[in-house]
Structures are given as C-alpha cells and as structure tokens.
Amino acid sequence: MGRDRAADRAGDEDGTREAAPCAARLRRARIAIAAVFCVHGAVTGNFATRVPWIQEHAGVSTGQLGLALAFPAIGSSLLMPLSGAVTHRFGARRALRGMLALWTLGLALPALAPNMYTLCAALFLYGATSGLSDVAMNALGVETENRLGRSIMSGLHGMWSAGAVAGSAAGTLAAHLGADARLHHLLAAAVLTALGAYVCGGVLDLRSAPGEAAPPRFALPPRSALVIGLVAFCAVFAEGASLDWSAVYLRDSLDTSAGLAAATTTAFTLTMAVTRIAGDKVVDRFGAVRTVRWGGALAATGGTLVVLAPRPAVAMAGFALIGLGVAVVVPLAFAAAARSGPRPSQAIAGVATITYTSGLIAPSAIGGIAGLTSLVVSFGLVTLLTLGLVAGAGVLRPGGAARAGATGAAPAESSGATR
C-alpha cells in the first residue's frame, strides 16, 4: 500500500517546517485508530452480555447455542482475506469506515433471530464483518506504529479491551433493567456506527501506489505468517482457557464460593486490559522478542501455580500471571506479521485466522480433556503451551519468521531490543 501522498509531498517541500504538523497528524491518527479499536471492542461487549436473552428468544438449547457460537469464528476466518482487496480498491480510511460500519450494524442481527437456523446465519454475518474490520484496523495500527517509530499495538489492543468492558457495562445495565435485546442492540448499533464513522475520519488515509497490483481476494497466508501464528496460537489458547474455565477451576478443583470464582475471571480480564495498555513501554524498552520470552516464562509460572495450587489465593495469583504473560503477544504477532512480507493485510489475516481458531477450540479442548481426566491436567497442557512462547519468541524479530519457516526452528536472539 502506498504512503499518504499528500503528507509526503508537504514534508518533501519543507521538511523542517512541516515536521511539527506531521507529528501532530500522526498523534491524531494514533488517537483515532485507538478509538476505532475501542468501538470494535464495545460491539463485542454489548453482544456477550445479552447471549442468555438471545438464547431464550431463539429457543435453542445449551448444546445448540454452543454450536451457533462457533459461526462467528467461521465467518471471520472465511472473510478476513477479503479485507486487503477492499482496502486496495477504496483506500484505508474509506475501507475501514465501511467495514467498521458493517460490524457495528451487525450487532443488531443475532437478537433478531427467531430460531436456530437464522441465529447461525446471523452469527456468521456478525463474525464475517468482525473479521473484515479486524484485519483493516490492525493493518492501519501497524502502519501508524511504523511511522511513529515506537510500539503502540499493545496499547491499541488494550483499548479494544477497554471498549469491551464499556460495552459489557452497557449490556449489563440493559439486562438489569429487563430491556429487550432487540431494542438495546439496535440503539447500540446506531450509536456505535455513528461514533465509528466519526473516529475513522482521523486515521491515516493510505492509498495504493499507482499501478500496484491488487492483492488476491482469497489466498493462503505466507509461511512466515503461519510461523508467527503458531506463537499467537499458544497465547490465545492460554487466554481462552483461563477466561472460560478459571471460575470453574476454582469452584470445582478448590471448592471456592461462586463469588470468589467469578472474581477470579474478572481479575484475569482486568490484568489483560491493564497489561496491554501499559505494554508498549515495556516493548519499547526491551523489544518484542524479550518481552514475549519473559511473558511466556511468567505465564508458565502462573500455569504451574494453578496446577499445584493448595488454596484459592495461589490459583488466583497463577491466573493473574497467565494474563500478565500472554496479554501483549497477539498485538506483537500482528505487528510482526505485517512486517513479514509485501502484503500486510494478507499476513495479518493469516495470523488472525489462527488466533480465532485457537480461541474457538481452547474452551472445548479444555472441557474435553477435563472430562477424560481433570481440570488440573487440562491446565497442565496450558502450561506447556505457554512455554511455546519462550521457545518461539524469536520469530517476532523482523525477518525471524522467514528464517524460522525455512529452517523449521526459531532463530537465535541477537543482542539489543528488537521491535
């Protein structure tokens, strides 16, 4: 994708005089893309809190609901590769505004579904629009980071988490008031669509260079993205397992109260959000490779505490360490993927597909293993996967994924911090 040509021309004409305005534009662009992430997260938060209402309205069983909730990930995985082609044709700002609007408006669809079949279709479209906008905003986030010359991706994903918390709060209030989810989601969709359209006006207006070939509509991600995706897979698996099973683990394995078990999940999500918001300073200081390597060590320590916990406080500390260790991995994986080849959107889509798949299978895999053995054994597997972050962190170095894909092993870390 080409650079912001108007800004470049102005900078070329008088670099000294334009330095401050260019810096101001970049700061505005960073604020704008952070707001986009926040809006995207708010949709998820509003949806998640009304799932019980949607289940009752559609008249589906718990098992049927579990099947239906797989369709957002399916829709996302199938449509993500299209994001690059749309961005190439319409430009980054216009494409993101349109795709984000589809996602925010898609919030209204699941609550309108009267049965299982329409619910699956609605959730497929809901997920598909999520994937399209997800790839576009991450690609713009990486480009903004590159131009600023410092890490911002962790903070952007922290803003997504903050948006999800805000959306959850709005959904919880609506549920507490007994509001019809159809009305709630229609109103939320309208507000978030207007807000999304406004904040998209401040993002970088990138356009493809004249004569630049359009990316393929559907294509397999490059091998470098797959290698990076495997590292992200380990982090997302640990995140999904902890998010969905931490409360059950404390209740069933350590015989805690329902309130304390629920507080563990809340503490885990807050740890993730705070770490992501603060993570950019750590990445700038130590580099992506060292940050992920030490994060993997922290997460593995947390997993060990969970498995060996003699009492609830130890397990809660373990889950907090898991959240602390894996929080910044996915943002850094997206950034590394975007730098791994000539087509950032295609590489990001590849990594995103792997992470969505990991998030989809983690809860069921943990449950399946626990059914055959125990939750303690399940989190033993989580602990082993977090060690994959320690072993594979080197692929997040520029060029590291390509070398790892060619040799089948992660490259050794060079001296100095590497973003």
Secondary structure, 3 states (H helix, E strand, C coil): CCCCHHHHHHHHHCHHHHHHHHHHHHHHHHHHHHHHHHHHHHHHHHHHCCHHHHHHHHCCCHHHHHHHCCHHHHHHHHHCCHHHHHHHHHCHHHHHHHHHHHHHHHCCHHHHCCCHHHHHHHHHHHHHHHHHHHHHHHHHHHHHHHHHCCCCHHHHHHHHHHHHHHHHHHHHHHHHCCCCHHHHHHHHHHHHHHHHHHHHCCCCCCCCCCCCCCCCCCCCCCHHHHHHHHHHHHHHHHHHHHHHHHHHHHHHHCCCCHHHHHHHHHHHHHHHHHHHHHHHHHHHHHCHHHHHHHHHHHHHHHHHHHHHCCCHHHHHHHHHHHHHHHCCHHHHHHHHHHCCCCCHHHHHHHHHHHHHHHHHHHHHHHHHHHHHCCHHHHHHHHHHHHHHHHHHHHHHCCCHHHHHHHHCCCCCCCCCCCC
